[in-house]
Amino acid sequence: MKHEKSQVKAVLGIPLLIVALWSLAFAARADDTPIRLADMAQSLNGIASQVMIDQELDHKYGVDVSYKGYPTLDGLFNAIRGKQVDLGFGGWTGFAQFRAQGYPVVNIFPVGRGATLDVLVPADSELQSLEDLKGKRVASYAGAAGTATVLLRVMLNDFYGFDPANTGDLQYVGPGIIPALLDSGDVDAGLLFDPLATKAMASGKYRSIGNLGDLYKEKTGDDFLWISLATNDDFAKANPEALSGFLKGWVEAVEYVKSHPAVFEAYGKKLGLDQAGIDQLAERVIRDYATTWNDEYINGLKAFAERANRVMDKGFLDELPEDAFSTQYAP
């Protein structure tokens, strides 16, 4: 009888143990620091961000991430510099410009090096390289001061001897209408990013005459930085451990994406890509990820800022504040 009572107590104790473990887990989650993460709607950054949330890599490192997409770049940037969010993805030159203008925004980690930035032309176009763009009408999705536009102008000015902005040949349009403008002949070439660039090329109607990230590396020896993560001074000062935890989770999420390309399947199917297109998208995005963040890398960005300042209109990165970058939170 005594043995039976012991068995009953042991069995009854199992649910109590489970409840206790769940209580501890809930308490740990309750203590996790909330982080509001902002991005452009339908951005590929959302893939690793969602992996981070789905795999609970945020909670693994003591943070609780909520992800929000903004329909416009202006809306995203206003949210980041207005402290409506705690972390955000965007062009690093934009964040550096904000810093120079007195907004307490700081680049804390690289995200994409520009390996998905392509200048596209119709498949039957006579244009073969960026050099052929002289005197041609070019459309950029990124706006006059967007990091991708700045890179395009620097590349054309410094390495091919012309700047389409100075001759009125560069125009700024929404990314979704660039293929239609190419079809109609209203522009000769268009700068696009993934997933739209891959979708366009996978259709067979368009081809790339230059990948900007690869060409910049080839011409300068430096890795370019297109997209970075930025935060604001107040959040960083109050939550340094949370930022470090977030970046550890982000790097782990990126590694997960690299080793599990199946995460692109559902995303690619929503875009209407076939398997070859999905595979191409995965290869390009995985190659785009940047996770090295140190003084040497940042020095390369400063060298680009000097090029950009010479090419762009007065007022663009006239000053690059030293505190526009921080390696304090890097894993």
C-alpha positions as CSV (number, residue, x, y, z in Angstrom):
1,M,0.0,0.0,0.0
2,K,2.8,2.4,0.9
3,H,4.5,1.7,-2.5
4,E,1.2,2.4,-4.3
5,K,0.8,5.7,-2.4
6,S,4.3,6.7,-3.5
7,Q,3.5,5.9,-7.1
8,V,0.3,8.0,-6.9
9,K,2.3,11.0,-5.5
10,A,4.9,10.7,-8.2
11,V,2.2,10.6,-10.9
12,L,0.3,13.5,-9.4
13,G,3.6,15.4,-9.1
14,I,4.3,15.3,-12.9
15,P,1.5,17.9,-13.8
16,L,2.7,20.1,-10.9
17,L,6.3,19.9,-12.3
18,I,5.0,20.8,-15.8
19,V,3.1,23.8,-14.4
20,A,6.2,24.9,-12.5
21,L,8.3,24.7,-15.6
22,W,5.8,26.6,-17.7
23,S,5.6,29.3,-14.9
24,L,9.3,29.7,-15.0
25,A,9.3,30.0,-18.8
26,F,6.4,32.5,-18.7
27,A,8.3,34.6,-16.0
28,A,11.4,34.6,-18.3
29,R,9.3,35.8,-21.2
30,A,7.7,38.4,-19.1
31,D,11.1,39.8,-18.3
32,D,12.3,39.8,-21.9
33,T,12.8,43.3,-23.3
34,P,10.3,44.3,-25.9
35,I,11.9,45.5,-29.2
36,R,9.8,47.1,-31.9
37,L,11.5,46.3,-35.2
38,A,10.6,48.3,-38.4
39,D,11.1,47.5,-42.0
40,M,9.7,48.2,-45.5
41,A,6.6,46.1,-46.2
42,Q,7.4,42.9,-48.2
43,S,11.1,43.4,-47.6
44,L,13.3,40.3,-47.8
45,N,14.6,41.3,-44.3
46,G,11.3,39.9,-43.2
47,I,12.4,36.4,-43.9
48,A,15.2,36.3,-41.3
49,S,13.1,38.5,-38.9
50,Q,10.2,36.0,-39.1
51,V,12.6,33.1,-38.6
52,M,13.9,34.9,-35.5
53,I,10.4,35.1,-34.1
54,D,9.2,31.7,-35.2
55,Q,12.2,29.9,-33.8
56,E,12.0,32.0,-30.7
57,L,15.6,33.2,-31.1
58,D,14.6,36.5,-29.7
59,H,13.5,34.9,-26.4
60,K,16.6,32.8,-26.3
61,Y,18.6,36.1,-25.9
62,G,16.2,37.9,-23.6
63,V,14.2,40.0,-26.0
64,D,10.7,40.0,-27.4
65,V,10.6,41.2,-31.0
66,S,7.5,42.6,-32.8
67,Y,7.9,43.2,-36.5
68,K,6.1,45.9,-38.5
69,G,6.3,46.7,-42.2
70,Y,5.8,50.3,-43.5
71,P,4.4,50.8,-47.0
72,T,6.7,53.8,-47.8
73,L,10.4,54.6,-47.1
74,D,9.4,58.0,-45.7
75,G,7.1,56.3,-43.3
76,L,9.7,53.9,-42.2
77,F,12.4,56.6,-41.7
78,N,10.0,58.9,-39.9
79,A,9.2,56.0,-37.5
80,I,12.9,55.3,-36.9
81,R,14.1,58.8,-36.3
82,G,10.9,59.7,-34.4
83,K,11.5,56.8,-32.0
84,Q,8.2,55.2,-32.8
85,V,10.2,52.0,-33.1
86,D,13.3,50.8,-31.4
87,L,15.2,49.2,-34.3
88,G,14.8,49.6,-38.1
89,F,16.2,48.4,-41.4
90,G,17.3,51.0,-43.9
91,G,20.1,52.5,-46.0
92,W,23.1,53.3,-43.9
93,T,23.8,56.6,-45.7
94,G,20.3,57.8,-44.8
95,F,20.9,57.0,-41.1
96,A,24.3,58.7,-41.2
97,Q,22.7,61.8,-42.8
98,F,20.1,61.9,-40.1
99,R,22.9,61.8,-37.5
100,A,24.6,64.7,-39.1
101,Q,21.3,66.6,-39.0
102,G,21.0,66.1,-35.3
103,Y,18.7,63.1,-35.1
104,P,20.0,60.6,-32.5
105,V,20.1,57.6,-34.9
106,V,23.1,55.2,-35.1
107,N,24.0,52.3,-37.3
108,I,24.7,49.3,-35.2
109,F,25.0,46.3,-37.6
110,P,25.2,45.5,-41.3
111,V,22.3,43.6,-43.0
112,G,22.8,43.6,-46.8
113,R,25.8,44.4,-49.0
114,G,23.9,45.2,-52.2
115,A,24.2,41.8,-53.9
116,T,20.5,42.0,-54.9
117,L,20.8,45.5,-56.5
118,D,20.7,45.1,-60.3
119,V,20.4,47.5,-63.2
120,L,17.9,45.8,-65.5
121,V,17.2,46.2,-69.2
122,P,14.8,44.5,-71.6
123,A,16.1,41.1,-72.7
124,D,16.5,42.4,-76.3
125,S,18.2,45.6,-75.3
126,E,21.5,46.6,-77.0
127,L,22.9,47.8,-73.6
128,Q,25.5,45.4,-72.2
129,S,27.2,47.1,-69.2
130,L,26.9,50.2,-67.0
131,E,29.2,52.0,-69.4
132,D,26.5,51.9,-72.0
133,L,24.1,53.9,-69.9
134,K,25.7,57.2,-70.9
135,G,23.0,59.3,-72.5
136,K,20.3,56.8,-71.7
137,R,17.2,57.2,-69.5
138,V,17.6,55.4,-66.2
139,A,15.0,54.9,-63.4
140,S,15.9,54.3,-59.8
141,Y,13.4,53.0,-57.2
142,A,15.4,54.5,-54.3
143,G,14.6,58.2,-54.6
144,A,17.1,61.0,-55.0
145,A,19.0,60.3,-51.7
146,G,18.4,56.6,-51.3
147,T,21.5,54.6,-50.7
148,A,21.1,52.5,-53.8
149,T,20.7,55.7,-55.9
150,V,23.8,57.1,-54.3
151,L,25.7,53.9,-55.1
152,L,24.6,54.0,-58.7
153,R,25.7,57.6,-59.2
154,V,29.0,57.0,-57.5
155,M,29.7,54.0,-59.7
156,L,28.8,55.8,-62.9
157,N,30.7,59.0,-62.0
158,D,33.9,57.5,-60.6
159,F,34.3,54.5,-62.8
160,Y,32.6,55.3,-66.1
161,G,32.9,59.1,-66.2
162,F,29.3,60.3,-66.3
163,D,26.4,61.1,-63.9
164,P,22.9,60.7,-65.3
165,A,21.5,63.0,-62.6
166,N,23.5,65.9,-64.1
167,T,22.1,65.4,-67.6
168,G,18.5,64.8,-66.6
169,D,18.6,61.2,-67.6
170,L,18.0,59.8,-64.1
171,Q,14.4,59.7,-62.7
172,Y,12.9,58.3,-59.5
173,V,9.9,56.1,-59.6
174,G,8.1,53.4,-57.6
175,P,9.8,50.0,-57.9
176,G,6.6,48.3,-59.0
177,I,6.3,50.3,-62.3
178,I,9.9,50.0,-63.5
179,P,9.2,46.8,-65.6
180,A,6.2,48.6,-67.2
181,L,8.5,51.6,-68.0
182,L,11.0,49.3,-69.6
183,D,8.3,47.6,-71.6
184,S,7.0,50.9,-72.9
185,G,10.4,52.3,-73.7
186,D,10.0,55.3,-71.4
187,V,13.3,54.3,-69.8
188,D,16.2,52.3,-71.1
189,A,17.3,50.8,-67.8
190,G,16.0,50.5,-64.2
191,L,17.6,49.9,-60.8
192,L,15.7,47.3,-58.9
193,F,16.2,45.2,-55.7
194,D,15.0,41.8,-54.7
195,P,12.5,40.3,-54.7
196,L,11.4,42.4,-57.7
197,A,14.7,42.1,-59.5
198,T,14.7,38.3,-59.3
199,K,11.0,38.2,-60.3
200,A,11.8,40.4,-63.4
201,M,14.8,38.3,-64.4
202,A,13.0,35.0,-63.8
203,S,10.3,36.1,-66.3
204,G,12.8,36.0,-69.1
205,K,11.8,39.5,-70.2
206,Y,14.6,41.4,-68.5
207,R,18.3,40.9,-67.8
208,S,20.9,42.5,-65.6
209,I,23.8,44.6,-67.0
210,G,25.3,45.1,-63.6
211,N,25.1,44.0,-60.0
212,L,26.0,47.1,-58.0
213,G,27.3,45.3,-54.9
214,D,29.5,43.0,-56.9
215,L,30.8,45.8,-59.1
216,Y,31.7,48.1,-56.3
217,K,33.7,45.3,-54.6
218,E,35.4,44.6,-57.9
219,K,36.3,48.3,-58.4
220,T,37.4,49.2,-54.9
221,G,38.1,46.0,-53.0
222,D,35.6,47.1,-50.3
223,D,32.4,45.4,-49.4
224,F,29.5,47.9,-49.9
225,L,26.8,48.3,-47.2
226,W,23.3,48.8,-48.6
227,I,21.0,48.0,-45.6
228,S,21.9,48.3,-42.0
229,L,20.1,48.1,-38.6
230,A,19.8,51.4,-36.7
231,T,18.5,52.3,-33.3
232,N,18.2,55.6,-31.3
233,D,20.4,56.8,-28.6
234,D,17.8,56.7,-25.8
235,F,16.9,53.1,-26.4
236,A,20.5,52.1,-26.7
237,K,21.5,53.8,-23.5
238,A,18.6,52.2,-21.6
239,N,18.9,48.7,-23.2
240,P,22.4,47.8,-24.2
241,E,22.0,44.2,-23.2
242,A,18.8,43.9,-25.2
243,L,20.5,45.2,-28.3
244,S,23.4,42.8,-27.9
245,G,20.9,40.0,-27.4
246,F,18.9,41.0,-30.5
247,L,22.0,41.0,-32.7
248,K,23.0,37.5,-31.4
249,G,19.5,36.3,-32.3
250,W,19.7,38.0,-35.7
251,V,23.0,36.4,-36.6
252,E,21.6,33.0,-35.6
253,A,18.5,33.6,-37.7
254,V,20.6,34.5,-40.7
255,E,22.6,31.3,-40.2
256,Y,19.3,29.4,-40.0
257,V,18.1,30.9,-43.3
258,K,21.4,30.0,-45.0
259,S,21.2,26.4,-43.9
260,H,17.4,26.1,-44.5
261,P,16.8,27.5,-48.0
262,A,13.3,25.9,-47.9
263,V,12.2,29.1,-46.0
264,F,12.2,30.8,-49.4
265,E,9.6,28.3,-50.8
266,A,6.4,29.9,-49.5
267,Y,7.8,33.4,-50.1
268,G,8.7,32.6,-53.7
269,K,5.4,31.0,-54.5
270,K,3.6,34.1,-53.4
271,L,5.6,36.0,-56.0
272,G,4.6,33.5,-58.6
273,L,8.2,32.2,-59.0
274,D,8.9,28.7,-60.3
275,Q,11.4,26.5,-58.6
276,A,14.3,27.9,-60.7
277,G,13.2,31.5,-59.7
278,I,12.9,30.5,-56.0
279,D,16.4,28.9,-56.1
280,Q,17.8,32.1,-57.7
281,L,16.2,34.3,-55.1
282,A,17.6,32.2,-52.3
283,E,21.1,32.2,-53.7
284,R,21.1,36.0,-54.2
285,V,19.6,36.8,-50.7
286,I,22.0,34.4,-48.9
287,R,24.9,36.0,-50.7
288,D,23.7,39.4,-49.7
289,Y,23.8,38.9,-46.0
290,A,26.5,40.8,-44.1
291,T,27.4,39.9,-40.6
292,T,31.0,41.3,-40.2
293,W,31.0,44.6,-38.3
294,N,34.3,46.1,-37.2
295,D,36.4,49.2,-37.6
296,E,37.9,48.0,-40.8
297,Y,34.5,47.5,-42.4
298,I,33.4,50.9,-41.2
299,N,36.5,52.5,-42.6
300,G,35.4,51.2,-46.0
301,L,32.1,52.9,-45.6
302,K,33.8,56.2,-44.7
303,A,35.7,55.9,-48.0
304,F,32.4,55.5,-49.8
305,A,31.0,58.5,-48.0
306,E,33.8,60.7,-49.3
307,R,33.0,59.5,-52.9
308,A,29.3,60.2,-52.3
309,N,30.0,63.7,-51.0
310,R,31.9,64.6,-54.1
311,V,29.2,63.2,-56.4
312,M,26.0,64.2,-54.7
313,D,24.5,67.6,-54.3
314,K,25.9,69.9,-51.6
315,G,24.6,68.9,-48.2
316,F,24.8,65.2,-48.7
317,L,27.2,63.7,-46.1
318,D,29.2,67.0,-45.8
319,E,29.9,65.6,-42.4
320,L,30.1,62.0,-41.4
321,P,29.9,62.0,-37.6
322,E,32.1,59.4,-35.8
323,D,29.2,58.4,-33.7
324,A,27.0,57.5,-36.8
325,F,28.3,54.0,-36.2
326,S,28.7,51.8,-33.1
327,T,30.3,48.3,-32.8
328,Q,29.4,48.2,-29.1
329,Y,26.5,45.7,-29.5
330,A,28.0,43.4,-32.2
331,P,28.3,39.7,-31.3
